[in-house]
Amino acid sequence: MTADSPHVADAPTGLLLRVVRRQELAFALIGGFNTALGIVLTVAWMAILGNSVPPAVAVALAYGIGIVSAFVLHRTLVFRVRGHVVRDFLGFVVVNSGGLVLNMALLSLAVSVFGLPRMPSAVVVLGLVAVGSFFGHRHISFRRGADSSTSAAAG
């Protein structure tokens, strides 16, 4: 957790932030966990649904569960906010969707326009978008005004 984070600076820290002490690292850990969960869920849904259902259905089902999981974990363990659940969730979906579009656009640009190798480009783009997502979630999804009575500092 950083001192320049106005909506969590005085909040009692959860277990994750007590261990890692940096909001950015907590964000990355939850993101890594949620990525692994998405992989497991996709494979599980593919096994459950069988070969008669397109794999994209398994991806969509896993994404639906994964985005709710990511929202709850980021909200409670990383950004530590209260109130405005629907607004926060809609902002979370917008930031995640923007990240997906940005990821697709930047990777296409790197590979198709600049002729860069696919795999290294994917890693770099994913990293850049993850950093952008952190700030998007901090300033859009879980933003609180300094005087908000529903901020984590209030409870």
Beta strands, then each sheet from edge to edge (+ up, - down):
end
